[in-house]
Amino acid sequence: MNKLNLTALSVALFLGVNTSAIGDEMSKPDYKAAKEGISAMYKSDQSTCKAKTGNAKDVCSEEAKGREKVAKAELEVKNSPSDKYRYELRMAKADSAYDVAKEKCDDASGNAKDVCRKEAKSAYVTAKADAKVAEKTSDANTTAREKSTDVRKDAVTDKQDAAYAVAKEKCDALAGDTKANCLKEAKRVNGQP
């Protein structure tokens, strides 16, 4: 089996492991095996790059580093899903894309190279800003959900208290056991202690 097929097999195996449901924390042996798979994939990618020359070799090397960085970040998201790790994954993708784009710009010269680098920088700034927006939006949504839950609980309590006051007032028109049963039923229906 040649190195290209071995690399493709490693990537396919890693992606197969990587696509299981997010939210399932990995066991330590699975985490370690996935991390070793990432390292093996990186070494294989780097050995493929050694066969190249010039800037193509540099681009290949940056792509390999980027794939490794993104794969490690994806592994952290899979192992411990959180807003922090999702942000770090977005940043790893942005950093990797920027590093590769900058390296590809070295094939150009003069104004074309300058434009290429400016475009790469612009895409990088955009990706970083999008990652920050996603992080802050996630934080805001979490806060809003928590506040919304509190408000809903308060609203339910207020409604039950108001409905109980009405039912209690209606029961006041009754007397004896009928009144006692009415109050007992009003408490039960309106969630009163």
HELIX and SHEET records of a PDB file:
HELIX    1   1 LYS A    3  ASN A   18  1                                  16    
HELIX    2   2 LYS A   28  LYS A   50  1                                  23    
HELIX    3   3 GLY A   54  ASN A   79  1                                  26    
HELIX    4   4 ASP A   83  CYS A  105  1                                  23    
HELIX    5   5 GLY A  110  CYS A  171  1                                  62    
HELIX    6   6 GLY A  176  VAL A  189  1                                  14    
END                                                                             
